[in-house]
Amino acid sequence: MAIGNAIQNFQVGDAVVALASRSFSQYVTTHQAMVVALPKNLDFEAAATIPANFLTADYALHRIAQLSAGDKVLIHAAAGGTGMAAVQIAQRAGAEVFATASPAKWQALRAMGIQHLFNSRTLDFAEQIMSLTEGRGVDVVFNSLSGEFIPKSLSVLSANGRFLEIGKRDVWTAAQVQQLYPSVAYHLIDVMNLAQQQPNLIQEMLQSLMAKFEKDELQPLPRSCFSIQQAIPAFRYMQQAKHVGKIVLSQISKPVPQVHPNSTYLITGGLGGLGLRVAAWLGQKGATHIVLLSRHAPNETAQQTIQSLEQAGLKIIFFQVDVSDRPQLAHCLTQIEQNLPPLRGVFHAAGILDDGLLQQLNWQRLKTVMAPKIAGAWNLHTLTQDKDLDWFVLFSSAASLLGSPGQANHVAANLFLDALAHHRQAIALPALSINWGVWSEVGSAVDRADQMRSRGVESIAPEQGIQILEQLLQQSAPQVGVIPIDWTLFRQRSLSQSNINSQFFEHFQIETSTSQLPQRPILEELKNADDRLAQLIIYLQTEVGKVLGLPPTQRPKPQQGFFDLGMDSLMTVELKNRLESSLAITLPATVIFEYPTIHNLAQHILSDYLKLETFIHSGSPPDSNIKDIPAELVESSILAELIELETLLSRN
């Protein structure tokens, strides 16, 4: 830090808060009026959430709008940095706040005491506000949205209302507003422009704001903190727009947490393959006390592994605990606190699979899968908030990113883990959610390795996975996907016309026309075959055999029902996906149910999808075999709707 010769209020080394443009640099130069002493009760990361956001909100609402007690104010994008600052300024003035935000962020705003919440992604807020205010509207609009949100927001202003525009894209001019709403006072707010024109006003406002922060009358914003070395992940995180409050880049590199010998590390799902691998790694890094939690007693294999770890010098403590049971977990943590070194790390690897299509899932099956992950993670979060943890690691799944047919309960449970990691970082607690792909040899999803490989997703070797875990623990991103994936094959097998709107894949270059897809060898074979139906039946026998796990020499009978062959509902989804990929067609979710034999299905595909000349053999019409489907799987149109819903859920 350096100061000019005329500067008298500061010395080199003083802790300050400053407003400066072009701050992503090794150094910046700013006017002394833009600088104020850092309150002693704030750290630098908290202070970084203040200048631009609170100056903008304070200037707009206090200086321009003259907001007062009883005024009604609409704050758009209220979960963002300036939006949350505006909420605090408005509440302190005694105004009634109406706020828009993404529904996923409403909970954070409810915690601030906001009762009137509206979706920031639709225009419904206007009608809803007019209804709530009995047609009167609001006195002030604090706007940062563009497009149709501007006229809609103007329409909810009461007579002589004030419209405060802080947006920078497609903003209206005062003349446009005057033409349609002559009674509205319209103001464009740009705090950086204001700083150039009225630096003394900025200094006055900064002094006033810092006094309020020092007295805890205002609070720094929720923040997700990244070190400067993690600038790229930070911007990627910002692009996803999932954060609440601010994203802060810290110029001061925090010391990377290390495994401490005189500390305790807790692993849920501790007797599983992943849990024991993590325990072994912690021991290699110098840990001395490992607590393993599991609902079940250790089997012989786990006992042998624990004995080898203890022989290597580790003290292993096992608790037979259901992490979804809060009293049980609380008792366990009390025992750790009273009898062991301080708890420094939590690794939540507990999980159960109970796969099934959506129409097969009842509440018990949902609860079985969700309880250890959702309730368990939440219990760990709430019961360790007062602990000085270095790590709080959640073992999530790639399924919450890519979808997974037949695993709606599993996907939902892991999405919660991802959201919890973001929430913890937003409230300045350590957190990392890892969306693991399938591990080879260990883990609950090892049996799905072949299925995932057919989609282009390879397995993670345990040694490789532990190395990746060690690398991720040195970073600060709240969520990371670890998935060895062939994107070309994955796109061919997993993405189709019905799911190209998935947000996760919105930036992928996805072919939308089957004519653009590469010709598959089977299509050429069919076109050149003398008996196309026979050729397609042979191909379908091979594909069905692969789904059923049959040896290549064993071919299913063409006239035998799929379910008689041993195919379950999950396998029907896999077969449908394989055929869509290889034949470059899109099949309805119910096709396997409506054409329940290889012969029927081949006739249907040839005549209705491939539009090739069909050699129809004698036999019963397709619908006559509907009786071959197990009764519990047949619910007429309801079945079709549920299967279609399951397909959409698995893809989105």
ZIZIHU-V158002 format. One record per run of one state. SS is the DSSP state (h for helix, s for strand, l for the rest). FROM is the first residue (numbers start at 1). TO is the last residue. Records with the same first field share a line. If there is no record, write none. Layout:
# ZIZIHU-V158002
SS = FROM-TO + FROM-TO
This chain:
# ZIZIHU-V158002
l = 1-15 + 19-31 + 38-43 + 48-50 + 65-71 + 76-79 + 94-95 + 102-102 + 111-115 + 120-123 + 133-137 + 144-147 + 156-156 + 166-173 + 181-184 + 189-190 + 198-198 + 215-222 + 241-244 + 251-263 + 269-272 + 285-288 + 295-299 + 312-314 + 321-325 + 340-342 + 349-357 + 361-362 + 384-390 + 398-398 + 403-407 + 428-431 + 437-438 + 440-445 + 455-456 + 458-459 + 461-461 + 473-478 + 483-484 + 486-486 + 495-496 + 500-502 + 506-513 + 517-520 + 529-531 + 549-560 + 562-568 + 584-590 + 595-596 + 611-621 + 629-630 + 634-635 + 652-652
s = 16-18 + 35-37 + 72-75 + 80-80 + 96-101 + 116-119 + 138-143 + 157-165 + 185-188 + 223-227 + 245-250 + 264-268 + 289-294 + 315-320 + 343-348 + 391-397 + 427-427 + 432-436 + 439-439 + 457-457 + 460-460 + 479-482 + 485-485 + 561-561 + 597-597
h = 32-34 + 44-47 + 51-64 + 81-93 + 103-110 + 124-132 + 148-155 + 174-180 + 191-197 + 199-214 + 228-240 + 273-284 + 300-311 + 326-339 + 358-360 + 363-383 + 399-402 + 408-426 + 446-454 + 462-472 + 487-494 + 497-499 + 503-505 + 514-516 + 521-528 + 532-548 + 569-583 + 591-594 + 598-610 + 622-628 + 631-633 + 636-651
